[in-house]
């Protein structure tokens, strides 16, 4: 997985979807978004903006509505889409649907690549971390001392190692 635990995955996913919803036109119209970052890269990467534009075009194009004031001309769905929602009509709803499917495919491939890179790089990072931790531990004087300074807890040697050293064996 990309994140270490389930809760962090939920929080990360909710944050990404929240950012995509803010830049898709649900809360603020697309022409009203600040241009440098939020409008051009983020609203085009957001699947919600393509979905809502396609939905507006599908639902409103070709319809006519009664005017608010009697005697006024009828409102066209195309005018509502362009003036009230700020959605350009330079491409059809099918291009919006194609962009939506393309984004789904690109995001799936992107996350698959991230998973594979993490799967291959994780042992390398763990090895580097372990070596660095061991080098820091070897520099500590407390790490070089025996855990039990008493001789009583040292491993016992067999009698065969004691031959010739005034051994009790005749």
Secondary structure, DSSP 8 states (H G I E B T S, - for coil): --SSSHHHHHHHHHHHHHHHHHTTTSSS-GGGS-IIIIIIIIHHH-HHHHHHHHHHHHHHTT-EE--SSTTS--EEHHHIIIIIS----SS-HHHHHHHHHHHHHHHHHHHHHHHHHHHHHHHHHHHHHHHHHHHHHHHSHHHHS-SS-SGGGS----GGGGTTSS-S--
